[in-house]
């Protein structure tokens, strides 16, 4: 199979990064990649689905990874996985000799190991430049579920219609379930036996980079987890603060300790992001040097500064994110051609142990088994978003009243960067807008 053929299969079947921002996977396939990297680092605390999926389907995923390697002509295929995932590592070792040019790289239990820039350095020693793409270093990164979706598309001709989601924390039975795209967060949480709280908060995604969601929100191709938390939990309280108050707090109590910068993963890799300088400048309305503001573009929003490093519980990540958004709205692009300075020798001593991170965030008691159930949950109605990926939303090709079957394309890729969207249940189309399609069972 050549690259173009595989790209077409992946695009038509709607495969995107199954986590993060949902970058369309077909665009990562290029003969410029001399190394491909599988990300099984479970970047966020409490998330378990990637190690579970890889353990259960090790051969299928490794076979697909090898196929991608041969298609793009990469010399090496590396599986990056934390050494603590013993059962999954053992499953990989059973098949690794069948795939020449593939190796396992064991990773430490630190955060944010799943950040692709950090992972690339750990596995290859290469540093992606600030604002650059992995392919500039000859690397393409795929996460575990994305590769499994490629397997389904190539081997079984099945498009992406479902998502694995871990439901953890204040639920009766923590679990990882497979649900149709477009079902609600409430539908997913119900699969965990309901909540143990009267007025729970749904924290969608990981505790470090996630967001507060509503029970009516639809599951998308990037929904990895739902943390059910009490309203007064530290993580929820931090997320609910306002930026205007955060800025005033920074002006009044920032002690200039520099810990946010000292522990910043991207800064330690030589990137010019400097949370301490930014906080100092922003809180004092100091605009003599614009670099601290412009360099906000290079923040990965991992949250180490805000959720772990700051002894005053300030919000560098949130304020940096506001600055990044303001720069985009003003049409100011990140500086081009910025090269990293050498990786800091102290980096090895400034990694954030995940166990300590969970303890500091009040999550240790929630670190329990969440067994995977691969039975597709039956849902009577779904609201399927047309934009579940970076790029242009897909274009609806069905109308109200149409009967559709699960797996049928209901929105085709738009011009430019886009992928197809498919019916996730069989039934009747009851609503079509430029943002979503609703399908209900008859």
N, C-alpha and C positions, 0 to 999 in steps of 0.2 A: 504494500500500500504506500502511495506517495503522500507527501505532505498535504497537497491540495485536496486529495480525496478524503483524508482523515479530517481536515479542517471542515469540509462540507458536512460530513457526518455529525461532527460535534456541534456545529452551528445549528443545523436543522433540528437536532435533538435537544437543543436548549441547555447544553452543558456549560455551566459557569463555575467560578470558584465557589465551593460550597461552604462559605464562611467569609468573613471580612467584607469586602465591598462587592464581590460577585463579578470579578473581571471575566469577560467572555474567554473561555479556555482556548478556542480555536486560534486566537491571536497570539498565543504563547508558542505555537508550533512554528519553528523556523530552523533552518540549517545553520543558523548562527549559534545555536546552543551546543556547546561541546560537553556540557554537564547538565544532567537533569536531576532534580532533587525532590524527593517525596517528603512532605512535612507531616510527621506524626509526633509533634511536640506538644499538642494540646495546650496552646499558649496560655489559656486562662485557667485559674484554679477551678476545681470541681467538675470541669468538662471531661467526659470519658468516651464520647462516641467514636472518635477516630481510632483509639487503641482497640475498642471493642470490635469495630467493623473490620479492622485490619487483622485481628486475631481470628475472626470467624471466616474471613474470605481472603486469607493470605495469598493463596495460590492465584486466584483470579486477579487480584489487584497487582501482584508482582508480575504476572504474565502481561497485563495491560501496560504496566510501567516499562517492561522490556520492549513491548511493541512500540511504544512512544519513542523509546531510546533508538530503536532501529530505524524508525520512520524519519526522525530528524537527524540521524547520523551522529548522535552524541557518543563520545568515547567512554563516558562513565555515567552510571545511574546510582545515586546515593540515597539510601533510606535513612533519614534523620529521625531518630526515635529516642525517647528518654530511657536511660538504663533501668529505671525503676519499673518500666512496663514489662516485667519479666515474662509473663505468659505470651504476650504478643511477640516479644523478641524470639522466644523459643519457637513460635509458629513460623516466623520468618526463616529461622535457621534450618528448618526442615526442607526448605525449597531453594535456598540461596544458591546452591551449587548448580542448579538447573539454568541459571541465568548469567552467562558470562558478562563481565563488565559491570556487574551490580555488586554493591557492598552495603553493609549496615554501619552507620556511624552512631555510636551511643552518645547521648547528650546528658548533661547534668540536670538535676531537678531545680531549675532556676527560671525566673520570669524576667523578660518575655522571650523565652527560647523560640516560640512559634512565630515571632516577627521575622519575616523572610530575610531582612537585611542581617539580623543577628544570626539566623540559622545558616545563611550562606557563609558568613565568616567562620562560624564554628565548624562547619562541615568541609569547607574548601580553603579557608584562609584568605579569601578574596573579599575586598571591601567595595561595596556598591557606593558610588559617589553620592553626595547629598543631592536629593531630588532626582537621582538617576534610576534606571530600570535594571533589574537583574541581568537582562540579556546583554547589557553593555559589558558585563563580566563573563559572558558566555554561559549564563546559567538560566534555566527555566524551572520554576517551582510549582508543584502541584500538591494539593492536600489529598488526604486519603479518600474522602468521599467523592471528590471530583474524579479521581482515577476509577473508582468503582462505577460512577455514572458513565464514564467513557466505556468501560467494559460492557455495561448494559446496552449502550448505544451500538457498539460495534458487534458484539457477540449475539445479542438477543434482539437487536433492532428496537429497543425500548427507549423512548425519550424520558426526560426527567419530569416525573409527575408526583414524586413524593419526597419527603425529607425526614432524615433521622434527627430527633430532637431529644436531648436529655432534660428531664424534669426533676429538679432536686430542691433541697432545703426543706421548707415547711410544708411537706406533702406526706401523705400517709405511707406511700410506697414509692420511693425514688426509682425512676425507670428511664430507659432510653427507648423511645417508640418510633415507629415509622408511620407517618401521617400524610394524607394528601395535601399538596400545596393548596393554599387558599382556605384551609380550615382555620378556626379561630384559636387564639391562645387558650381560651376556656376549654375548647374541645381537647386540647393537648393535655392540660393540667388534669382534666377529668380521668385521663388514662393512668394517672399516678394515685388514684383513689381519693382525689380531692385534697383540699388544703387542711392544715391543722390550725388555721387562724380564722378569725371572724372577718377581718378586713385586710386581706393580704395585698401586697404589692408585687406585681410581676416585673422582674428585672430580666429583660430579654438580652441574651448574649452572656458574656462572661462578667464577673463582678468588677473587673478593672475597666473594660471598654464598652460595657453594655449600656442599655438605656431603660428607662421606665416605660413599660408598655401597658396597653389596655387589654382587657379580656376579649374584646371584639376585634383586635388587630389580626390580620391574616398572616399565616405562616408563609414565608418566602423561601427561595433557594438558599438564602444565607442565614436562616434561623437555626442556630446550633443548640441553644439551651434556653430554658426558662427557669430562673431562680425565684422561688416563691419566698418572700421575705416579709417580716413585720414592718409596719410603717416607721417605727423608731429605730430601725437598723442603721448602723453607721453608713453603709453604702448608700442606702436610700436617702438619708439626710444630706449626705454630700452632694448627691445628684440634684436635690431639690433646692439647693442654695442659688441665689441670684448673683450674677456677675458684678453688678454695681456694688453690692455689699462685700463681695469677695475682694474687690479692688480696694475698698476702704479699709478692710481688715489688713490687707497686705501693707498699706501705707502706715498703719498704726502699730503692727506687731511683728513684721518681718525682721528677724534678728541678723540678717545677712550672713547666715552660717554657711551658705553655698552647698548645703547637702543635696538640694534638688539637682544641681548640676553635677556634683560628684557622683551621684548614682544614676544619672541619665544614660540609658543604654546607647543611644545614638551619639551622644557627646563622647562617650568612652571609645567609640569606634572612629573618632576623629571628625564627626560632623559638627558644623558650627552652631547648632542649636544650644543655647545657654539659658536655661530657665531662670537662674539667679540674676543674670544681667537684665533679662526681660522684666522680671518682677521689680527690680530696683528702678528701672527706667519708667515702667508703666505706673507704678504706685506714686512716683514723684513727678509724673508728667514731664519727664526729661526727654526732649527730642533733639538734643545736640548731636547724638549719634543714632542714626536710624537702623543700624545693623541689628540690634537686639529685636527690633520689630520685624524687619524684613526676614530675618533668619527663623522667625516663627514658622515659616513655610516648611521648614525641615523637621518639625516636630512630628513624631509618629503617633502621638496621643496614647501612648501605652499606659500612662497614668502613674508610673513609679514615683514621680515627683510629688504628686498630689495625694495618692493613696498610701504611700509608704514612707517616703523620704522626709517630708516636711514635719519638723517637731512642733510647729505651730498650727498644724492642720489647715494650711492655706491651700489655694487652688491654682497652682501654676498651669496645669494641663487645661483647665477650663478657660482660663484667660488667654492662653496661647491659642486655643481653638477659636475663641472669639476673634482674635487678631487674624488668624488664617482666613476665617470667613470674611472679615472686613477687607483684607487684601484682595481676595477673589472678587468680591463685589465691586471693588474699585478698579478691577482690571489689571492689578499688579501681579505679574507672574513671578514665580520663584527665580532667583538669580540662576543663570545658566553657566555651566562650565566650572562650578565650584568644586574644588578637589579637597578630599579629606586630608587632615593632618595625620601623622602616624598614630596608629592605635596606641592608647595609653598603656604603659606597663602595669599600671595599677588596676586595669580593668578586671583582672581575675579576682581581685579582692573586693570588688564593688558590685558583684552580681547579687541579685535578690533571691535568697532561698525561698522556694515556694511554700515550704512548711511554715516558715516564719511569717511570710506574707499572709497566709490564711489565718494564722493566729492573730495577727495585728488587725485584720479586717473582721474578726469575729465569725469566721467561717469554719473553723476546725470541726465543730460538732456536726456540720453538714457533710463532711467528707466520708460518705458512706457508699456502699455498692449501689449502682443504678443499673441493674441487669438489662441487657438489650433484648427487646421483643421485636422480631422482624415481621410479625403479622401486620399487614396493612390495616389500619384502623378504618372502619366503615363510617363515613360522614355523609349526612343527607344533603348538605349545601356547602358550596365553596365560593369564595370571592378571589379570583385569580388576578393578581396584579400584572399589568403588561410591562412594567419596568421592575425587574428583579435583578438587575445587573447594571454595571457601568455601561454607559452608551445610550443609544436611542431606544425608546420603548418599542416593543413589537407592535405590529399593526393588525388589528382585529380583522379576521376573515369570516366571521360568523355573525349572525343577526339574531335578535330576539325571536324565540320560537323554534329555532333549529334544534334538532336532536343530535347530540354528540356522544361519542364513546370515549372511554378513558384511553389516553394516548394519542387521540386525534389532534392534529395541529389546529388551534383556534386563533392563533395570531402569528403572522409570518415575520421573519426578520426585516427590520426597516433598513433603509439605506445607511451605510456607515457601520459603526460598531454596534451590533445587535444580534440577538438570537431568537429562535422560535419559542413560542409558548404553547403548551398542550393542555387539553382537558385532563383534569386529575380525577374526575369521577365521570360516570356515564349518566346522562340525563338531558334536561331541556335547558337551553340558554334563556335566562329570565331577565338579564340586563347586560347591556354593552355600552361602555363609555370609552373615552380616550385614555382612561386610567386602569380600568379593570373589566373583567367579564365574570358574571355570576352564573353558575350552573347549579341546578337543583335536580335531585333524583325524582323520577316520575312517581 
